[in-house]
Amino acid sequence: MPYYIAVYDVNQKRVGKMLKLFRRYLTWIQNSVFEGELTISQHKRLQTEAESIIEDADSVIFYQLRDELYLERQVLGIEKANKSRFL
Amino acid sequence: MPYYIAVYDVNQKRVGKMLKLFRRYLTWIQNSVFEGELTISQHKRLQTEAESIIEDADSVIFYQLRDELYLERQVLGIEKANKSRFL
């Protein structure tokens, strides 16, 4: 299944809304960074909902990988998220 | 060459230092997100320098891909970075 890293940079006013939205679909990693698998239709829904929230200079980036296997992750300092894959 | 997405979540006191460090090695994308190619030794140097800055609950994550080709990028809203590949 496609694997996503998603990051957003939005006005303080909309941070809460975005956090709530992204948490519904992906795993919170740190700050405004999320990860997880999404089907094409889940990604489409998340995209549509995110587009309905963003305004002005807000920005959202989805990095899509065909598979999580292509990704190596290296963490310095504190592991903020409690992901089983990190254990 | 290995391709990196790097994100950090550090105390406000150290944000300026981290921004300056990461800009020396990678391209700023948004907020605390950077991208770019690094050789193994460049990555090692960046890692060592980042480790010398972080304290307490600070966190830095490097996502490494064998090649940028594995990555698809989708931007909603404003393109904050001025990367030639986006033109």
Backbone of each chain as nested JSON, in Angstrom:
{
  "chains": [
    {"id": "A", "residues": [
      {"number": 1, "name": "MET", "atoms": {"N": [0.854, -1.194, 0.0], "CA": [0.0, 0.0, 0.0], "C": [0.89, 1.244, 0.0]}},
      {"number": 2, "name": "PRO", "atoms": {"N": [0.468, 2.29, -0.699], "CA": [1.307, 3.501, -0.708], "C": [1.537, 4.028, 0.705]}},
      {"number": 3, "name": "TYR", "atoms": {"N": [2.748, 4.479, 0.926], "CA": [3.136, 4.996, 2.237], "C": [3.378, 6.494, 2.121]}},
      {"number": 4, "name": "TYR", "atoms": {"N": [2.907, 7.246, 3.109], "CA": [2.995, 8.7, 3.036], "C": [3.748, 9.295, 4.209]}},
      {"number": 5, "name": "ILE", "atoms": {"N": [4.53, 10.32, 3.905], "CA": [4.995, 11.254, 4.924], "C": [4.29, 12.563, 4.575]}},
      {"number": 6, "name": "ALA", "atoms": {"N": [3.584, 13.121, 5.518], "CA": [2.864, 14.365, 5.253], "C": [3.329, 15.441, 6.22]}},
      {"number": 7, "name": "VAL", "atoms": {"N": [3.541, 16.633, 5.695], "CA": [3.954, 17.769, 6.526], "C": [3.093, 18.974, 6.175]}},
      {"number": 8, "name": "TYR", "atoms": {"N": [2.773, 19.772, 7.18], "CA": [2.063, 21.008, 6.854], "C": [2.697, 22.206, 7.553]}},
      {"number": 9, "name": "ASP", "atoms": {"N": [2.469, 23.355, 6.976], "CA": [2.958, 24.622, 7.495], "C": [1.797, 25.59, 7.303]}},
      {"number": 10, "name": "VAL", "atoms": {"N": [0.971, 25.713, 8.343], "CA": [-0.241, 26.524, 8.218], "C": [-0.298, 27.583, 9.314]}},
      {"number": 11, "name": "ASN", "atoms": {"N": [-1.112, 28.58, 9.092], "CA": [-1.298, 29.643, 10.076], "C": [-1.758, 29.051, 11.414]}},
      {"number": 12, "name": "GLN", "atoms": {"N": [-1.236, 29.634, 12.484], "CA": [-1.531, 29.191, 13.849], "C": [-3.029, 28.942, 14.06]}},
      {"number": 13, "name": "LYS", "atoms": {"N": [-3.858, 29.77, 13.43], "CA": [-5.319, 29.659, 13.584], "C": [-5.853, 28.31, 13.11]}},
      {"number": 14, "name": "ARG", "atoms": {"N": [-5.154, 27.698, 12.15], "CA": [-5.666, 26.465, 11.557], "C": [-4.894, 25.209, 11.969]}},
      {"number": 15, "name": "VAL", "atoms": {"N": [-3.913, 25.392, 12.849], "CA": [-3.084, 24.258, 13.268], "C": [-3.913, 23.174, 13.965]}},
      {"number": 16, "name": "GLY", "atoms": {"N": [-4.802, 23.59, 14.846], "CA": [-5.621, 22.624, 15.588], "C": [-6.485, 21.773, 14.676]}},
      {"number": 17, "name": "LYS", "atoms": {"N": [-7.087, 22.445, 13.71], "CA": [-7.949, 21.766, 12.746], "C": [-7.151, 20.759, 11.906]}},
      {"number": 18, "name": "MET", "atoms": {"N": [-5.979, 21.179, 11.467], "CA": [-5.146, 20.307, 10.644], "C": [-4.669, 19.1, 11.45]}},
      {"number": 19, "name": "LEU", "atoms": {"N": [-4.241, 19.366, 12.666], "CA": [-3.763, 18.288, 13.532], "C": [-4.854, 17.236, 13.701]}},
      {"number": 20, "name": "LYS", "atoms": {"N": [-6.057, 17.692, 13.971], "CA": [-7.196, 16.793, 14.165], "C": [-7.478, 15.994, 12.892]}},
      {"number": 21, "name": "LEU", "atoms": {"N": [-7.452, 16.675, 11.767], "CA": [-7.698, 16.007, 10.482], "C": [-6.636, 14.939, 10.202]}},
      {"number": 22, "name": "PHE", "atoms": {"N": [-5.374, 15.328, 10.303], "CA": [-4.298, 14.401, 9.944], "C": [-4.217, 13.212, 10.9]}},
      {"number": 23, "name": "ARG", "atoms": {"N": [-4.546, 13.46, 12.155], "CA": [-4.553, 12.358, 13.129], "C": [-5.597, 11.305, 12.785]}},
      {"number": 24, "name": "ARG", "atoms": {"N": [-6.636, 11.699, 12.096], "CA": [-7.689, 10.75, 11.721], "C": [-7.208, 9.765, 10.657]}},
      {"number": 25, "name": "TYR", "atoms": {"N": [-6.194, 10.184, 9.898], "CA": [-5.736, 9.349, 8.786], "C": [-4.336, 8.756, 8.983]}},
      {"number": 26, "name": "LEU", "atoms": {"N": [-3.488, 9.489, 9.707], "CA": [-2.078, 9.091, 9.775], "C": [-1.594, 9.113, 11.221]}},
      {"number": 27, "name": "THR", "atoms": {"N": [-0.367, 8.675, 11.406], "CA": [0.232, 8.669, 12.742], "C": [1.062, 9.925, 12.944]}},
      {"number": 28, "name": "TRP", "atoms": {"N": [0.825, 10.601, 14.028], "CA": [1.603, 11.798, 14.349], "C": [3.04, 11.395, 14.693]}},
      {"number": 29, "name": "ILE", "atoms": {"N": [4.005, 12.075, 14.1], "CA": [5.412, 11.755, 14.328], "C": [6.103, 12.816, 15.181]}},
      {"number": 30, "name": "GLN", "atoms": {"N": [6.016, 14.037, 14.772], "CA": [6.542, 15.154, 15.561], "C": [5.979, 16.429, 14.978]}},
      {"number": 31, "name": "ASN", "atoms": {"N": [5.85, 17.462, 15.791], "CA": [5.503, 18.784, 15.287], "C": [4.378, 18.698, 14.241]}},
      {"number": 32, "name": "SER", "atoms": {"N": [4.636, 18.992, 13.002], "CA": [3.595, 18.93, 11.971], "C": [3.922, 17.856, 10.931]}},
      {"number": 33, "name": "VAL", "atoms": {"N": [4.439, 16.733, 11.413], "CA": [4.867, 15.62, 10.556], "C": [4.067, 14.355, 10.882]}},
      {"number": 34, "name": "PHE", "atoms": {"N": [3.575, 13.698, 9.857], "CA": [2.752, 12.501, 10.01], "C": [3.232, 11.435, 9.039]}},
      {"number": 35, "name": "GLU", "atoms": {"N": [2.916, 10.177, 9.378], "CA": [3.297, 9.06, 8.519], "C": [2.208, 8.011, 8.49]}},
      {"number": 36, "name": "GLY", "atoms": {"N": [2.165, 7.26, 7.433], "CA": [1.304, 6.102, 7.424], "C": [0.891, 5.639, 6.047]}},
      {"number": 37, "name": "GLU", "atoms": {"N": [0.263, 4.471, 6.031], "CA": [-0.275, 3.922, 4.799], "C": [-1.658, 4.506, 4.54]}},
      {"number": 38, "name": "LEU", "atoms": {"N": [-1.934, 4.792, 3.305], "CA": [-3.272, 5.242, 2.907], "C": [-3.621, 4.568, 1.589]}},
      {"number": 39, "name": "THR", "atoms": {"N": [-4.867, 4.16, 1.464], "CA": [-5.322, 3.723, 0.15], "C": [-5.473, 4.978, -0.718]}},
      {"number": 40, "name": "ILE", "atoms": {"N": [-5.604, 4.747, -2.011], "CA": [-5.793, 5.87, -2.932], "C": [-7.011, 6.705, -2.506]}},
      {"number": 41, "name": "SER", "atoms": {"N": [-8.081, 6.038, -2.129], "CA": [-9.295, 6.793, -1.803], "C": [-9.185, 7.497, -0.449]}},
      {"number": 42, "name": "GLN", "atoms": {"N": [-8.478, 6.891, 0.5], "CA": [-8.224, 7.595, 1.768], "C": [-7.381, 8.856, 1.515]}},
      {"number": 43, "name": "HIS", "atoms": {"N": [-6.35, 8.7, 0.695], "CA": [-5.505, 9.843, 0.392], "C": [-6.309, 10.952, -0.28]}},
      {"number": 44, "name": "LYS", "atoms": {"N": [-7.175, 10.561, -1.185], "CA": [-8.034, 11.512, -1.897], "C": [-8.926, 12.279, -0.908]}},
      {"number": 45, "name": "ARG", "atoms": {"N": [-9.509, 11.544, 0.036], "CA": [-10.383, 12.197, 1.022], "C": [-9.593, 13.159, 1.915]}},
      {"number": 46, "name": "LEU", "atoms": {"N": [-8.414, 12.695, 2.354], "CA": [-7.58, 13.549, 3.205], "C": [-7.179, 14.815, 2.45]}},
      {"number": 47, "name": "GLN", "atoms": {"N": [-6.811, 14.632, 1.199], "CA": [-6.425, 15.771, 0.359], "C": [-7.578, 16.777, 0.235]}},
      {"number": 48, "name": "THR", "atoms": {"N": [-8.774, 16.272, -0.049], "CA": [-9.943, 17.145, -0.211], "C": [-10.246, 17.899, 1.082]}},
      {"number": 49, "name": "GLU", "atoms": {"N": [-10.176, 17.185, 2.199], "CA": [-10.455, 17.835, 3.482], "C": [-9.382, 18.88, 3.818]}},
      {"number": 50, "name": "ALA", "atoms": {"N": [-8.127, 18.546, 3.535], "CA": [-7.041, 19.495, 3.804], "C": [-7.205, 20.743, 2.935]}},
      {"number": 51, "name": "GLU", "atoms": {"N": [-7.579, 20.529, 1.673], "CA": [-7.762, 21.671, 0.761], "C": [-8.898, 22.579, 1.22]}},
      {"number": 52, "name": "SER", "atoms": {"N": [-9.877, 22.015, 1.906], "CA": [-10.998, 22.837, 2.364], "C": [-10.62, 23.669, 3.593]}},
      {"number": 53, "name": "ILE", "atoms": {"N": [-9.499, 23.321, 4.223], "CA": [-9.062, 24.049, 5.428], "C": [-8.03, 25.132, 5.099]}},
      {"number": 54, "name": "ILE", "atoms": {"N": [-7.103, 24.809, 4.193], "CA": [-5.983, 25.738, 3.973], "C": [-6.432, 27.053, 3.322]}},
      {"number": 55, "name": "GLU", "atoms": {"N": [-5.702, 28.107, 3.68], "CA": [-5.964, 29.462, 3.169], "C": [-4.63, 30.166, 3.02]}},
      {"number": 56, "name": "ASP", "atoms": {"N": [-4.656, 31.288, 2.312], "CA": [-3.516, 32.21, 2.253], "C": [-2.199, 31.487, 1.963]}},
      {"number": 57, "name": "ALA", "atoms": {"N": [-1.252, 31.632, 2.887], "CA": [0.091, 31.095, 2.652], "C": [0.256, 29.685, 3.203]}},
      {"number": 58, "name": "ASP", "atoms": {"N": [-0.836, 29.015, 3.572], "CA": [-0.734, 27.647, 4.1], "C": [-0.189, 26.688, 3.046]}},
      {"number": 59, "name": "SER", "atoms": {"N": [0.453, 25.652, 3.537], "CA": [1.047, 24.669, 2.631], "C": [1.006, 23.272, 3.242]}},
      {"number": 60, "name": "VAL", "atoms": {"N": [0.693, 22.298, 2.418], "CA": [0.708, 20.896, 2.832], "C": [1.504, 20.12, 1.79]}},
      {"number": 61, "name": "ILE", "atoms": {"N": [2.4, 19.259, 2.227], "CA": [3.136, 18.42, 1.275], "C": [2.941, 16.948, 1.637]}},
      {"number": 62, "name": "PHE", "atoms": {"N": [2.583, 16.175, 0.631], "CA": [2.535, 14.723, 0.758], "C": [3.724, 14.144, 0.005]}},
      {"number": 63, "name": "TYR", "atoms": {"N": [4.524, 13.341, 0.693], "CA": [5.56, 12.551, 0.041], "C": [5.024, 11.146, -0.058]}},
      {"number": 64, "name": "GLN", "atoms": {"N": [4.886, 10.658, -1.267], "CA": [4.327, 9.315, -1.441], "C": [5.399, 8.338, -1.901]}},
      {"number": 65, "name": "LEU", "atoms": {"N": [5.414, 7.182, -1.247], "CA": [6.323, 6.1, -1.626], "C": [5.483, 4.899, -2.005]}},
      {"number": 66, "name": "ARG", "atoms": {"N": [5.927, 4.159, -3.002], "CA": [5.144, 2.987, -3.384], "C": [5.043, 2.001, -2.228]}},
      {"number": 67, "name": "ASP", "atoms": {"N": [6.073, 1.99, -1.394], "CA": [6.09, 1.076, -0.256], "C": [7.016, 1.62, 0.825]}},
      {"number": 68, "name": "GLU", "atoms": {"N": [6.662, 1.366, 2.043], "CA": [7.476, 1.828, 3.17], "C": [8.886, 1.234, 3.124]}},
      {"number": 69, "name": "LEU", "atoms": {"N": [9.024, 0.105, 2.446], "CA": [10.326, -0.566, 2.339], "C": [11.401, 0.32, 1.731]}},
      {"number": 70, "name": "TYR", "atoms": {"N": [10.991, 1.308, 0.925], "CA": [11.964, 2.177, 0.265], "C": [12.575, 3.197, 1.229]}},
      {"number": 71, "name": "LEU", "atoms": {"N": [12.02, 3.217, 2.436], "CA": [12.347, 4.282, 3.37], "C": [13.206, 3.778, 4.519]}},
      {"number": 72, "name": "GLU", "atoms": {"N": [14.299, 4.501, 4.793], "CA": [15.035, 4.242, 6.034], "C": [14.892, 5.448, 6.929]}},
      {"number": 73, "name": "ARG", "atoms": {"N": [14.672, 5.185, 8.192], "CA": [14.36, 6.23, 9.149], "C": [15.451, 6.297, 10.192]}},
      {"number": 74, "name": "GLN", "atoms": {"N": [15.935, 7.497, 10.459], "CA": [16.961, 7.65, 11.49], "C": [16.518, 8.752, 12.443]}},
      {"number": 75, "name": "VAL", "atoms": {"N": [16.463, 8.437, 13.719], "CA": [15.987, 9.416, 14.699], "C": [17.125, 9.835, 15.614]}},
      {"number": 76, "name": "LEU", "atoms": {"N": [17.344, 11.155, 15.736], "CA": [18.295, 11.682, 16.718], "C": [17.48, 12.296, 17.849]}},
      {"number": 77, "name": "GLY", "atoms": {"N": [17.905, 12.073, 19.063], "CA": [17.195, 12.651, 20.205], "C": [15.977, 11.834, 20.555]}},
      {"number": 78, "name": "ILE", "atoms": {"N": [14.944, 12.542, 20.937], "CA": [13.743, 11.914, 21.493], "C": [12.825, 11.388, 20.401]}},
      {"number": 79, "name": "GLU", "atoms": {"N": [12.355, 10.176, 20.613], "CA": [11.3, 9.609, 19.772], "C": [9.974, 10.134, 20.281]}},
      {"number": 80, "name": "LYS", "atoms": {"N": [9.377, 11.071, 19.554], "CA": [8.143, 11.691, 20.072], "C": [6.927, 10.801, 19.873]}},
      {"number": 81, "name": "ALA", "atoms": {"N": [6.906, 10.081, 18.784], "CA": [5.744, 9.239, 18.511], "C": [5.941, 7.876, 19.138]}},
      {"number": 82, "name": "ASN", "atoms": {"N": [4.845, 7.25, 19.448], "CA": [4.891, 5.918, 20.041], "C": [4.465, 4.903, 19.007]}},
      {"number": 83, "name": "LYS", "atoms": {"N": [5.327, 4.676, 18.036], "CA": [4.956, 3.77, 16.964], "C": [5.548, 2.4, 17.215]}},
      {"number": 84, "name": "SER", "atoms": {"N": [4.739, 1.401, 17.071], "CA": [5.208, 0.053, 17.367], "C": [6.412, -0.31, 16.514]}},
      {"number": 85, "name": "ARG", "atoms": {"N": [6.458, 0.218, 15.301], "CA": [7.573, -0.145, 14.418], "C": [8.91, 0.365, 14.948]}},
      {"number": 86, "name": "PHE", "atoms": {"N": [8.872, 1.336, 15.864], "CA": [10.109, 1.87, 16.413], "C": [10.602, 1.063, 17.61]}},
      {"number": 87, "name": "LEU", "atoms": {"N": [9.771, 0.172, 18.091], "CA": [10.141, -0.531, 19.327], "C": [11.111, -1.667, 19.055]}}
    ]},
    {"id": "B", "residues": [
      {"number": 1, "name": "MET", "atoms": {"N": [22.57, 9.011, -5.762], "CA": [23.014, 9.441, -4.425], "C": [21.819, 9.376, -3.475]}},
      {"number": 2, "name": "PRO", "atoms": {"N": [22.057, 9.01, -2.216], "CA": [20.929, 8.945, -1.266], "C": [20.224, 10.3, -1.165]}},
      {"number": 3, "name": "TYR", "atoms": {"N": [18.914, 10.226, -1.054], "CA": [18.099, 11.424, -0.98], "C": [17.453, 11.483, 0.408]}},
      {"number": 4, "name": "TYR", "atoms": {"N": [17.436, 12.664, 0.991], "CA": [16.942, 12.8, 2.36], "C": [15.787, 13.788, 2.468]}},
      {"number": 5, "name": "ILE", "atoms": {"N": [14.832, 13.421, 3.311], "CA": [13.884, 14.391, 3.848], "C": [14.237, 14.476, 5.323]}},
      {"number": 6, "name": "ALA", "atoms": {"N": [14.493, 15.68, 5.806], "CA": [14.862, 15.829, 7.21], "C": [13.888, 16.773, 7.895]}},
      {"number": 7, "name": "VAL", "atoms": {"N": [13.461, 16.397, 9.086], "CA": [12.549, 17.238, 9.863], "C": [13.078, 17.352, 11.282]}},
      {"number": 8, "name": "TYR", "atoms": {"N": [12.893, 18.522, 11.883], "CA": [13.267, 18.611, 13.291], "C": [12.164, 19.27, 14.108]}},
      {"number": 9, "name": "ASP", "atoms": {"N": [12.183, 18.98, 15.393], "CA": [11.238, 19.519, 16.35], "C": [12.083, 19.825, 17.583]}},
      {"number": 10, "name": "VAL", "atoms": {"N": [12.546, 21.069, 17.651], "CA": [13.47, 21.432, 18.734], "C": [12.946, 22.646, 19.492]}},
      {"number": 11, "name": "ASN", "atoms": {"N": [13.471, 22.828, 20.683], "CA": [13.099, 23.978, 21.498], "C": [13.363, 25.282, 20.74]}},
      {"number": 12, "name": "GLN", "atoms": {"N": [12.456, 26.23, 20.921], "CA": [12.535, 27.534, 20.256], "C": [13.95, 28.13, 20.327]}},
      {"number": 13, "name": "LYS", "atoms": {"N": [14.627, 27.93, 21.447], "CA": [15.978, 28.488, 21.655], "C": [16.978, 27.975, 20.624]}},
      {"number": 14, "name": "ARG", "atoms": {"N": [16.717, 26.755, 20.104], "CA": [17.702, 26.159, 19.199], "C": [17.252, 26.121, 17.738]}},
      {"number": 15, "name": "VAL", "atoms": {"N": [16.091, 26.706, 17.474], "CA": [15.556, 26.673, 16.11], "C": [16.478, 27.403, 15.13]}},
      {"number": 16, "name": "GLY", "atoms": {"N": [16.962, 28.558, 15.533], "CA": [17.816, 29.348, 14.643], "C": [19.09, 28.611, 14.258]}},
      {"number": 17, "name": "LYS", "atoms": {"N": [19.694, 27.981, 15.263], "CA": [20.919, 27.219, 15.05], "C": [20.678, 26.04, 14.096]}},
      {"number": 18, "name": "MET", "atoms": {"N": [19.568, 25.339, 14.32], "CA": [19.248, 24.176, 13.493], "C": [18.961, 24.603, 12.051]}},
      {"number": 19, "name": "LEU", "atoms": {"N": [18.197, 25.67, 11.911], "CA": [17.868, 26.185, 10.587], "C": [19.154, 26.499, 9.813]}},
      {"number": 20, "name": "LYS", "atoms": {"N": [20.066, 27.168, 10.476], "CA": [21.331, 27.557, 9.849], "C": [22.132, 26.31, 9.449]}},
      {"number": 21, "name": "LEU", "atoms": {"N": [22.186, 25.344, 10.358], "CA": [22.911, 24.104, 10.073], "C": [22.299, 23.349, 8.885]}},
      {"number": 22, "name": "PHE", "atoms": {"N": [21.003, 23.139, 8.922], "CA": [20.358, 22.345, 7.876], "C": [20.405, 23.042, 6.52]}},
      {"number": 23, "name": "ARG", "atoms": {"N": [20.337, 24.354, 6.534], "CA": [20.436, 25.104, 5.274], "C": [21.799, 24.925, 4.601]}},
      {"number": 24, "name": "ARG", "atoms": {"N": [22.807, 24.631, 5.405], "CA": [24.145, 24.444, 4.841], "C": [24.242, 23.143, 4.048]}},
      {"number": 25, "name": "TYR", "atoms": {"N": [23.362, 22.193, 4.361], "CA": [23.456, 20.878, 3.726], "C": [22.298, 20.554, 2.788]}},
      {"number": 26, "name": "LEU", "atoms": {"N": [21.11, 21.11, 3.102], "CA": [19.905, 20.702, 2.376], "C": [19.099, 21.926, 1.945]}},
      {"number": 27, "name": "THR", "atoms": {"N": [18.043, 21.671, 1.198], "CA": [17.178, 22.76, 0.737], "C": [15.989, 22.9, 1.681]}},
      {"number": 28, "name": "TRP", "atoms": {"N": [15.748, 24.107, 2.129], "CA": [14.609, 24.364, 2.997], "C": [13.327, 24.197, 2.204]}},
      {"number": 29, "name": "ILE", "atoms": {"N": [12.369, 23.47, 2.744], "CA": [11.104, 23.216, 2.049], "C": [9.952, 23.979, 2.682]}},
      {"number": 30, "name": "GLN", "atoms": {"N": [9.771, 23.808, 3.964], "CA": [8.767, 24.572, 4.707], "C": [9.064, 24.381, 6.184]}},
      {"number": 31, "name": "ASN", "atoms": {"N": [8.666, 25.351, 6.998], "CA": [8.721, 25.202, 8.442], "C": [10.034, 24.53, 8.877]}},
      {"number": 32, "name": "SER", "atoms": {"N": [10.009, 23.323, 9.366], "CA": [11.24, 22.65, 9.791], "C": [11.498, 21.407, 8.938]}},
      {"number": 33, "name": "VAL", "atoms": {"N": [11.244, 21.537, 7.63], "CA": [11.382, 20.424, 6.689], "C": [12.41, 20.772, 5.606]}},
      {"number": 34, "name": "PHE", "atoms": {"N": [13.309, 19.84, 5.346], "CA": [14.375, 20.039, 4.381], "C": [14.485, 18.824, 3.476]}},
      {"number": 35, "name": "GLU", "atoms": {"N": [15.059, 19.037, 2.297], "CA": [15.243, 17.931, 1.358], "C": [16.568, 18.07, 0.637]}},
      {"number": 36, "name": "GLY", "atoms": {"N": [17.086, 16.95, 0.183], "CA": [18.22, 17.021, -0.715], "C": [19.071, 15.778, -0.724]}},
      {"number": 37, "name": "GLU", "atoms": {"N": [19.997, 15.76, -1.672], "CA": [20.954, 14.672, -1.766], "C": [22.124, 14.939, -0.821]}},
      {"number": 38, "name": "LEU", "atoms": {"N": [22.596, 13.879, -0.207], "CA": [23.796, 13.976, 0.628], "C": [24.635, 12.734, 0.386]}},
      {"number": 39, "name": "THR", "atoms": {"N": [25.93, 12.915, 0.323], "CA": [26.795, 11.742, 0.333], "C": [26.765, 11.161, 1.746]}},
      {"number": 40, "name": "ILE", "atoms": {"N": [27.272, 9.941, 1.862], "CA": [27.332, 9.302, 3.18], "C": [28.107, 10.185, 4.162]}},
      {"number": 41, "name": "SER", "atoms": {"N": [29.214, 10.771, 3.697], "CA": [30.035, 11.544, 4.631], "C": [29.391, 12.896, 4.953]}},
      {"number": 42, "name": "GLN", "atoms": {"N": [28.688, 13.482, 3.999], "CA": [27.946, 14.714, 4.316], "C": [26.861, 14.437, 5.352]}},
      {"number": 43, "name": "HIS", "atoms": {"N": [26.165, 13.319, 5.148], "CA": [25.111, 12.974, 6.096], "C": [25.678, 12.749, 7.492]}},
      {"number": 44, "name": "LYS", "atoms": {"N": [26.828, 12.085, 7.526], "CA": [27.511, 11.826, 8.797], "C": [27.879, 13.147, 9.503]}},
      {"number": 45, "name": "ARG", "atoms": {"N": [28.398, 14.08, 8.735], "CA": [28.772, 15.379, 9.319], "C": [27.543, 16.125, 9.842]}},
      {"number": 46, "name": "LEU", "atoms": {"N": [26.484, 16.14, 9.025], "CA": [25.253, 16.827, 9.428], "C": [24.686, 16.195, 10.704]}},
      {"number": 47, "name": "GLN", "atoms": {"N": [24.717, 14.869, 10.734], "CA": [24.223, 14.147, 11.909], "C": [25.022, 14.523, 13.165]}},
      {"number": 48, "name": "THR", "atoms": {"N": [26.349, 14.518, 13.031], "CA": [27.206, 14.855, 14.173], "C": [26.949, 16.277, 14.654]}},
      {"number": 49, "name": "GLU", "atoms": {"N": [26.836, 17.207, 13.704], "CA": [26.583, 18.602, 14.089], "C": [25.212, 18.755, 14.736]}},
      {"number": 50, "name": "ALA", "atoms": {"N": [24.214, 18.069, 14.192], "CA": [22.862, 18.156, 14.765], "C": [22.856, 17.581, 16.178]}},
      {"number": 51, "name": "GLU", "atoms": {"N": [23.565, 16.465, 16.364], "CA": [23.622, 15.838, 17.693], "C": [24.297, 16.74, 18.722]}},
      {"number": 52, "name": "SER", "atoms": {"N": [25.209, 17.59, 18.26], "CA": [25.898, 18.487, 19.19], "C": [24.997, 19.662, 19.594]}},
      {"number": 53, "name": "ILE", "atoms": {"N": [23.924, 19.875, 18.851], "CA": [23.017, 21.0, 19.146], "C": [21.824, 20.553, 19.997]}},
      {"number": 54, "name": "ILE", "atoms": {"N": [21.274, 19.37, 19.699], "CA": [20.025, 18.985, 20.36], "C": [20.197, 18.713, 21.853]}},
      {"number": 55, "name": "GLU", "atoms": {"N": [19.145, 18.995, 22.589], "CA": [19.099, 18.803, 24.042], "C": [17.705, 18.376, 24.424]}},
      {"number": 56, "name": "ASP", "atoms": {"N": [17.567, 17.891, 25.651], "CA": [16.252, 17.625, 26.253], "C": [15.327, 16.858, 25.315]}},
      {"number": 57, "name": "ALA", "atoms": {"N": [14.178, 17.466, 25.02], "CA": [13.149, 16.774, 24.242], "C": [13.272, 17.044, 22.747]}},
      {"number": 58, "name": "ASP", "atoms": {"N": [14.385, 17.604, 22.294], "CA": [14.56, 17.866, 20.861], "C": [14.598, 16.567, 20.069]}},
      {"number": 59, "name": "SER", "atoms": {"N": [14.194, 16.67, 18.827], "CA": [14.155, 15.488, 17.973], "C": [14.453, 15.866, 16.516]}},
      {"number": 60, "name": "VAL", "atoms": {"N": [15.221, 15.015, 15.87], "CA": [15.524, 15.192, 14.447], "C": [15.267, 13.856, 13.756]}},
      {"number": 61, "name": "ILE", "atoms": {"N": [14.578, 13.872, 12.638], "CA": [14.382, 12.626, 11.887], "C": [14.91, 12.789, 10.466]}},
      {"number": 62, "name": "PHE", "atoms": {"N": [15.71, 11.819, 10.053], "CA": [16.15, 11.734, 8.665], "C": [15.403, 10.585, 7.995]}},
      {"number": 63, "name": "TYR", "atoms": {"N": [14.72, 10.875, 6.904], "CA": [14.147, 9.833, 6.063], "C": [15.09, 9.672, 4.887]}},
      {"number": 64, "name": "GLN", "atoms": {"N": [15.643, 8.492, 4.729], "CA": [16.597, 8.281, 3.65], "C": [16.021, 7.376, 2.575]}},
      {"number": 65, "name": "LEU", "atoms": {"N": [16.176, 7.8, 1.335], "CA": [15.75, 7.005, 0.186], "C": [16.975, 6.713, -0.653]}},
      {"number": 66, "name": "ARG", "atoms": {"N": [17.006, 5.533, -1.241], "CA": [18.174, 5.213, -2.054], "C": [18.286, 6.178, -3.227]}},
      {"number": 67, "name": "ASP", "atoms": {"N": [17.117, 6.646, -3.675], "CA": [17.103, 7.568, -4.813], "C": [15.838, 8.402, -4.773]}},
      {"number": 68, "name": "GLU", "atoms": {"N": [15.955, 9.636, -5.221], "CA": [14.799, 10.531, -5.223], "C": [13.677, 9.982, -6.112]}},
      {"number": 69, "name": "LEU", "atoms": {"N": [14.04, 9.112, -7.045], "CA": [13.06, 8.523, -7.968], "C": [11.939, 7.771, -7.251]}},
      {"number": 70, "name": "TYR", "atoms": {"N": [12.228, 7.286, -6.036], "CA": [11.225, 6.518, -5.303], "C": [10.121, 7.403, -4.716]}},
      {"number": 71, "name": "LEU", "atoms": {"N": [10.339, 8.716, -4.828], "CA": [9.496, 9.672, -4.13], "C": [8.579, 10.43, -5.077]}},
      {"number": 72, "name": "GLU", "atoms": {"N": [7.278, 10.472, -4.722], "CA": [6.388, 11.387, -5.421], "C": [5.951, 12.458, -4.451]}},
      {"number": 73, "name": "ARG", "atoms": {"N": [5.915, 13.681, -4.954], "CA": [5.674, 14.828, -4.103], "C": [4.387, 15.512, -4.555]}},
      {"number": 74, "name": "GLN", "atoms": {"N": [3.533, 15.803, -3.605], "CA": [2.296, 16.505, -3.942], "C": [2.155, 17.702, -3.01]}},
      {"number": 75, "name": "VAL", "atoms": {"N": [2.001, 18.874, -3.587], "CA": [1.915, 20.089, -2.778], "C": [0.517, 20.684, -2.872]}},
      {"number": 76, "name": "LEU", "atoms": {"N": [-0.106, 20.94, -1.711], "CA": [-1.373, 21.671, -1.661], "C": [-1.071, 23.075, -1.136]}},
      {"number": 77, "name": "GLY", "atoms": {"N": [-1.684, 24.064, -1.746], "CA": [-1.479, 25.438, -1.283], "C": [-0.209, 26.012, -1.843]}},
      {"number": 78, "name": "ILE", "atoms": {"N": [0.464, 26.773, -1.002], "CA": [1.618, 27.555, -1.439], "C": [2.899, 26.731, -1.465]}},
      {"number": 79, "name": "GLU", "atoms": {"N": [3.647, 26.863, -2.539], "CA": [4.983, 26.278, -2.633], "C": [5.938, 27.235, -1.941]}},
      {"number": 80, "name": "LYS", "atoms": {"N": [6.392, 26.884, -0.75], "CA": [7.22, 27.818, 0.018], "C": [8.666, 27.856, -0.484]}},
      {"number": 81, "name": "ALA", "atoms": {"N": [9.158, 26.729, -0.899], "CA": [10.546, 26.671, -1.354], "C": [10.613, 26.986, -2.843]}},
      {"number": 82, "name": "ASN", "atoms": {"N": [11.736, 27.489, -3.236], "CA": [11.931, 27.815, -4.635], "C": [12.876, 26.811, -5.25]}},
      {"number": 83, "name": "LYS", "atoms": {"N": [12.384, 25.604, -5.462], "CA": [13.253, 24.54, -5.965], "C": [13.058, 24.405, -7.463]}},
      {"number": 84, "name": "SER", "atoms": {"N": [14.141, 24.331, -8.168], "CA": [14.046, 24.275, -9.632], "C": [13.226, 23.069, -10.078]}},
      {"number": 85, "name": "ARG", "atoms": {"N": [13.284, 21.975, -9.306], "CA": [12.561, 20.779, -9.718], "C": [11.047, 20.991, -9.686]}},
      {"number": 86, "name": "PHE", "atoms": {"N": [10.607, 22.037, -8.976], "CA": [9.17, 22.288, -8.91], "C": [8.705, 23.148, -10.073]}},
      {"number": 87, "name": "LEU", "atoms": {"N": [9.622, 23.706, -10.845], "CA": [9.221, 24.666, -11.894], "C": [8.708, 23.933, -13.135]}}
    ]}
  ]
}
